[in-house]
Amino acid sequence: MVNNLKNKNIILAICGGIAVYKVCDLTRKLISLEANVTCIMTESAKQFVSPLTFQTLSNNKVYSDIFDTSSWEIEHISLAQKADIIVVVPATANTMAKLAGGMADNLVCSTVLATKGKVLICPAMNNNMYHHIATEKNIKILQEYKYQFVMPHNGKLACGLIGDGCLAPIEVIVEKIITELE
Ligand SMILES: Cc1cc2nc3c(=O)[nH]c(=O)nc-3n(C[C@H](O)[C@H](O)[C@H](O)COP(=O)(O)O)c2cc1C
C-alpha cells in the first residue's frame, strides 16, 4: 500500500452509532500512517466512546462543542479550512439527513458545510434504517453534492439481524482515504 497520508490533515467526524468503537482502530491506523488526525464528535457519539479515548489515540484535542470559548478561533471554520478530507464515520441516518438538508446545528454538520476539502461518508446502521426511502434519498442528495461514500457491508448487525448496514472494514475506508488524497 502506498502511503500518501503523511502530514495530511484528516478530520474524523464521529456520529452516534454503535460502530463508533471501530473508529478507534481507524484513528490508530491513520496515526500509524503519519496523518494528522483531529476527531470531532456529535453529542450522541460521546455516549458510545469517550472523547478521552480519541484524544489519546489521535494525540490531539477532540472537539464537539460549537460554542467552545477556550480558543479565539471559530472552530468549525478553522477545522474546515485545515482539512484535506473530512471522514464522517460512522455516518448515522440522522447526520446524513441533516447534511442533505444543509443543516449546521452542531460542530460535525457545520464543519462539513464549511469545508472546501473532500468529504467521505461511511454510513452504518440497522438495515431497515439504511434501506428506508428517506435514507436512500438523502444518500442520493449527498452524492449530488459530490461527497464520496464507502457504503456499508452486509453482515451481522448490532441488533442481531443479518443485513446491510455494517460499517465497511477499516482497511477499505483507509484505502478510500488514500485514493481520495492521491
Ligand atoms: C445503542 C444505540 C445504537 C445506535 N446505533 C445507530 C447506528 O448504528 N446508526 C444510526 O444511524 N443510528 C444509531 N442510533 C441512533 C442514533 O444514536 C440517533 O439517531 C442519534 O440522534 C444520532 O445523533 P448524531 O447523528 O448527532 O450522532 C443508535 C442508538 C442507540 C441507542
The ligand as a MOL file (V3000), in Angstrom:
LIG
                    3D

  0  0  0     0  0            999 V3000
M  V30 BEGIN CTAB
M  V30 COUNTS 31 33 0 0 0
M  V30 BEGIN ATOM
M  V30 1 C -27.4990 1.6010 21.1720 0
M  V30 2 C -27.7730 2.5110 20.0160 0
M  V30 3 C -27.1640 2.2600 18.8090 0
M  V30 4 C -27.4030 3.0950 17.7100 0
M  V30 5 N -26.7930 2.8080 16.5440 0
M  V30 6 C -27.0510 3.5770 15.4610 0
M  V30 7 C -26.4350 3.2970 14.2260 0
M  V30 8 O -25.6420 2.3560 14.0930 0
M  V30 9 N -26.7230 4.0780 13.1680 0
M  V30 10 C -27.6000 5.1350 13.2550 0
M  V30 11 O -27.8490 5.7880 12.2500 0
M  V30 12 N -28.1740 5.4400 14.4380 0
M  V30 13 C -27.9270 4.7010 15.5370 0
M  V30 14 N -28.5110 5.0100 16.7300 0
M  V30 15 C -29.4000 6.1850 16.8160 0
M  V30 16 C -28.5810 7.4660 16.9380 0
M  V30 17 O -27.7620 7.4190 18.0950 0
M  V30 18 C -29.5240 8.6800 16.9930 0
M  V30 19 O -30.2440 8.7810 15.7750 0
M  V30 20 C -28.7890 9.9600 17.2760 0
M  V30 21 O -29.7210 11.0180 17.2830 0
M  V30 22 C -27.7090 10.2510 16.2410 0
M  V30 23 O -27.1500 11.5050 16.5080 0
M  V30 24 P -25.9700 12.1200 15.6310 0
M  V30 25 O -26.3090 11.8890 14.2020 0
M  V30 26 O -25.9870 13.5650 16.0110 0
M  V30 27 O -24.7040 11.4650 16.0630 0
M  V30 28 C -28.2650 4.2040 17.8450 0
M  V30 29 C -28.8560 4.4720 19.0780 0
M  V30 30 C -28.6210 3.6330 20.1510 0
M  V30 31 C -29.2640 3.9550 21.4660 0
M  V30 END ATOM
M  V30 BEGIN BOND
M  V30 1 1 1 2
M  V30 2 1 2 3
M  V30 3 2 2 30
M  V30 4 2 3 4
M  V30 5 1 4 5
M  V30 6 1 4 28
M  V30 7 2 5 6
M  V30 8 1 6 7
M  V30 9 1 6 13
M  V30 10 2 7 8
M  V30 11 1 7 9
M  V30 12 1 9 10
M  V30 13 2 10 11
M  V30 14 1 10 12
M  V30 15 2 12 13
M  V30 16 1 13 14
M  V30 17 1 14 15
M  V30 18 1 14 28
M  V30 19 1 15 16
M  V30 20 1 16 17
M  V30 21 1 16 18
M  V30 22 1 18 19
M  V30 23 1 18 20
M  V30 24 1 20 21
M  V30 25 1 20 22
M  V30 26 1 22 23
M  V30 27 1 23 24
M  V30 28 2 24 25
M  V30 29 1 24 26
M  V30 30 1 24 27
M  V30 31 2 28 29
M  V30 32 1 29 30
M  V30 33 1 30 31
M  V30 END BOND
M  V30 END CTAB
M  END
